Amino acid sequence: MANTQGPEGNYDPAGSTQMFRAFVDEGPQARQQQAAAPAGPRIGLIIGIVVAVAVVAAVAWLALA
């Protein structure tokens, strides 16, 4: 990692000041766009879970019938 210095010139080995500034400069608009992006895979996951539950229910029904 790069050695960075904080605003007072103190050594910051993790670079957390730089990461925080990048986070703040990003602004709320970029965070809202990132949050809206993964909706597609989430819907696929929900559909997959519903199908898996339906298959398990069908197998259990056939086994008990």
N, C-alpha and C positions, 0 to 999 in steps of 0.2 A: 504494500500500500504506500501511497505517497505520504510523506511527512508534511502535515499542514500546520499552520499556526492560527490560533484563535484571534479574535479582534484586538486583544491586548498584547499580542505577540507571544502568548503562552503556547507551549508545545501541545498539540492535540493529536496523539498517535492514531486515534480512530477516525479522524476527519469528521467528527460528528457535527462540528459547526458548519462545515461546508455542505454536508448532507441536509442539515436543517435549513440552511439558506436556499438550497435547491428545492426543498419541499415547500417552503413559504413562497418562493418566487413562482412556483408552478401555478398557484392560484386555485380557487374553487372550480373554475370552469373545466380545467383539465381533469380534476378528480371526478367530476360528475360524468364526463365522457368515458373515463376508464371504468366507472361503476356500471354504466349502461352497456358496455361492450360484451361482457360475458353472459348475456341473457340467453343466447342461442344454446351454448353447451348446457346451461342449467335446465332448460326446457327438455333437452334430450335426456338428461339424467333423470328427471322426474318421470318422463314417459317410460324409460327403461325400468325404473323401480316399479311402476304400476304394472308393466308387462310381467316382470318377475313375480310379483305378488299374485297376479292372475294365474300364472303357470303353476306356482306352488299350491294355490287353492284348487286348481283343476286336478293336480296329481293327488292331493289329499282326498278330494271328493271321489276320485276313481278308486283309491286304495280302501276307502271306508265303505264304498257301495257294494 
